[in-house]
Amino acid sequence: MTEDDLIAQIRDRLRDVAADRLLVGIGDDAAAWQPRSHQRSVVTTDALVEGVHFTRAAMRPDEVGHRALAANLSDIAAMGARPVLATVALGLPRDCDPAWVLAMYDGIAALARRARCAIAGGDVTRAPAVTLALTVVGEVRASNLKRRDGALPGDVVAVTGALGASQAGLFVAVERPALAGEPAAAPALAAYRTPEPRLREGRWLGASRHVRAMMDTSDGLSTDLARLCAASGVGAVVETVPVADAARAVASLVEADAQAWALHGGEDFELLLSVERRAFAHLAARFRAHFGRPLHAVGHVTEGAGVRLANGDAIPAAGWDSLQ
């Protein structure tokens, strides 16, 4: 299949994944869209490389596509923004079946439709392994834009969901594939293969002036909380780690430490935030009423530096490091 043939088939799959304000999409030298007035644009880029972030043996092609877009949408959510459009740069080895590529785009398209994110174009090239580099553009009101550097001592540290399920799913998919058929492993595998970016939650939290800092937990609570603290010039104490039921279920099968998965595992794509203490109880009650699940308090922000347990022990930043 030639490059033009492949792009034509990709365009057909993405024909209905477009925004009203996308003026020029796939097929020209660049995309063009009409931004909303009184909005700030946010831009994020993330790459997935076969053998580093996924294997074709462990994931269906549509799951690879879904996960690639979800990683970028999670960054948009962490800024309190809504996605507008995305571009996809695709590297393919010679042995990659075009049918696999098109099925992968089906996964991208399905999530893009739900997120109302237009796929505006991209690039295709040869590569030694399947590589997806996505760029997503989002928009947010200036007053709702959230960053990592706003946390203050005394704030409550919270996350939008329990953690560790994705790491448990990765463990099953890569280390114990024989367990993939176990009913107890299914939720963890789904969390790893098709994570849900917290777009609605991000916009809702972004609208609250009591949320002082926010980011996603793509690299693990221990690593990402340390980054939020470093950006804000503060420290933090972790008092409790919310562990996902799916992580506990898998851990019980393989005698692993579910709390370690929750603390260091990453790729849960929940949101990590710092909330003004006096407002937290009210915000958490409203969050539960709106989304039907709790906003988990993890600990509190302190003066000084470093992330520690309540007993004073330092927590190493042992989550995902892209260069290690």
N, C-alpha and C positions, 0 to 999 in steps of 0.2 A: 504494500500500500504506500502511495506517495504521501508527502507532507500535505499537499493540497487536498488529496482524497480524505485523509484523516481529519483535517480541519473542517472540511465540509460536513463530515458525519458528526463531529463534535458540535458544530453550529446547529445542526438539526436537533440534537438532544437538548440544547440550551435555548432553543428559540423562544420558549415562554418564560425563561428566567431573566427577566429584564425589568428595569424600573421605568416609571413614567418619565423621569428626568434624565434618562440615559439617551443622549442625542445621537451618538455614534458608538456602535458596539463592535462585535467581532467582524472582521473583514477589512478594516482600514488600518492605517499605520499606527493609530492611537485611538483610545476611547475619549469621548467627550460627554460631560454631563453638566446639568444646570444645578449648582448648589442652592440650598435654601438660604434666604437672607437671614441675618441674625443668628447664624449657626457657625460653630467652629468645626473645621475638618480634622479628623484624626486618621492616621495612617499606620498600619502595622504590616510587617512581613515575617513569614515563618517558613521554614523549609523542612520537608520530611525526606529522608534518604533511606532507600532500601538497605537493610543490613545494619542500620543504626537505629532508626525509629520504627521500623516494621519489617516483616518478611512476607513474601507472597504466600508462603506455606501456612502462616499463622492467621492470615486475614483474607477475607474475600475482597475483590477489587472495589466493590461499592463501599465497603467499610474503610478501605484505605482513603478513598476520596472524601468520605464523610469526615474522617478523623483529621485530614489535612485542613479542610475548611473550618472545622470546629475549633482547632487550635488558634486560628486567627480570629475567629468570631469571639472567642473567650477574651482575647486582648481588647477587642472593641468594647465588650461588656464591662471590662474592668475600668474603662474610662468613663462609664456612664452614658455611652453613646449607642446609636443604632447603626447597623451596617447599611451602606448604600450600594457599593459595587466591589467586585473583586476581579483580579487578573490571575491567571495560572500559567507559570512557566514550567514546562514539562520536559524532563530528560528521560530518554528511553534507550535501553540496550537493544541490540539487534534481535535478540531472541524473544522480545516481548510481543505477545500476541495482540494484534489490534483489537480483538474482541475484549481482551482484558482491559485495555485502555478505555474503550467505550463504556464498559461496565463501571469502571472507576469514575468516569464522568457522570454516570447515573447517580452515584452516591453523592457527588458534589452538587448535582442539580437538585436532588431531593431536599437536602438541607438548605440550599440557597433559596428554594421556593418558600420553605417554612420561615426562614429568617428574613425574607423579602430583600434579598441581596442579589443584585444583578451580576451575572458573570460577563464582564465587558471585553474580554480578550485574553491574550497571553502570548506564549511562544512555545515551539516544539523544537527539540534538538536531540542529537545522539548523546548518550551518556553511558558510563560503565555500569550504572545501576539505575533503577527507577528513582527519579528525583522529582519532587513537587515543591516548587517555591511559589507560595501564594502571597499576594498583596491585597489587603482589604482596606477600603476607605470607608470611614464612618462619619457621622455628624452628631453634634451635641450642642445644646445651648451653653453659652459661656458660663452661666451660673451653675450648671450641672456637671461640668467637667471635673473628674476626679483624678488625682495623682497619688503617687506614693509618699510624697514628702510633707503631708499635713498632719501626721499623728502628733499628739501632745501627751505629756505625762498625765496619768490618771485615766486616759481613754480606755474603753473596753475593746479588746481584740476579739473579733468574731469571724466566723466562716458561714457561708450560706448552705452548707451541707456536710454530712459526715464524710470522712476521708478513708482512703486505703483501698477502695474497691477496684480502681484501675490497676494498681500495682498487683493486687491479687489476681486479676484477670491476665495480666502480663505473665505472672508466674505460671499460671496454668497453661497458657498458650505456648510458652517457650520451654519451661522447665518440666512440666508435667502434662503433656498433651493427652496422655491416657485418661486424664480426669475430665477432659472437655465434655464428655457425654453425661457427666454427673449433674443431676438437677441443681445441686447446691452450688455448682460452679457457674451456672448460666448467668446470673446477675452480674458476677464479677467480669466474665468475658464480655458482656454487653457494655459494661462501664469502660472497659479498655478499648473495645473496637468501635463503639459508636457513642462517645461521650456527648453530653448535651451542654452546649455553652449557655451560660446564665444571662442571656440577653435581656429578658424581661426584668429579672432581678437587678441587673446592673443599671438599667434605666430608672427603675423605681428607687433604688438606693442613691443613685446620682442626684435625684431630685431633692434629697434630704440634706439640709444644711448641717445636720448633726453628724453626718458621715464625713470624717475629716480626711481620710486617706483610703485608697482602695487599689487592689491589684488582684490578679488571679493566682491560683495555686498550681500552675503548670509544672513547677519544678520541685514541689514538695513543701509542706508547711515549714519545716525547719529552715530550708534555704530561702523561701520567699518571705517569711517573717523577718529573717535577718536582713534581707534587702530592703523591706519597708522601713525597718528601724534605722538602717544606715542612711537611707534617703532622708528620713525625718530628723536625724540626729538624736535618737532616743534609744532606749533599750526596751525589753519586754520580759514578762514572766508568764510562762505557760502553766496554767493551773489544771487544765483538762484537755484531752485530745478526743474529739468525737470520732469514733471508729464505725465505719459502715458495716451493716449487717452482712453484706456480701463478703467483706474482708474477713470477718470473724468466721463465716461459714467455711471459706477455703482454708483459713489458718487451722481450723479444727481438723481438716482432712489431712493436712501435711505437717502438723505440729510446728507451725511457724508463728511468728510474733505479729499479730494483727495490728497492735499499736505502733510497732516500728514501721509497718507499711503506711499507716495513717500519718505518721509524723514525717517520714522521709520519702514516701513513694512517689508522689507527684502525679500529674496528668489526670487528676480528678476534675480539673477545670471548674472548681468552685471559686467563689470570690472571697478574698481575705480583706477585712476592713477594720478601721479604727473608728470608734464611735464615742462621742461625748458621753461621759459616764451617766450624768443625770438624765439623759434622754434614752439610754439603751433599753430599759424595760418597756417603755412605750413603743419604741421603734420595733422591738422584737415581737411584741403583741400584734402590732399592725402587720408585720411581715408574715406571721403565722396565719392571720386572718386572710391575707391577700393571696398567699402561695400554698397554704395548707401544710406547711412543715416549719420546723423551728429555725430560727437564726441562732446558731450555737456560739455561746460565749466561750472563748478559749483561754483568755487571760487578761492581762492589763499592761498598758504602756508605762514605762518607768523612765526616770532620768538616768543619765549615764549611757552606757553602750552594752551590747551583747544581749543574747536571748538565753534565759535560764528557766529551769523548772522551779516550782514553788519551794523545793527544798534547797535551792541555791546552786544546784549542779548546772554547769553550762551545757547547752544543747548545741552539738556541732551542726553546721550546715551540711547535712549529709544527703541532700536530695540530688536531683539530676544536674549534672554539669556537662554542657554540650562539648567541652573540649577534653573531658577525662574519659 
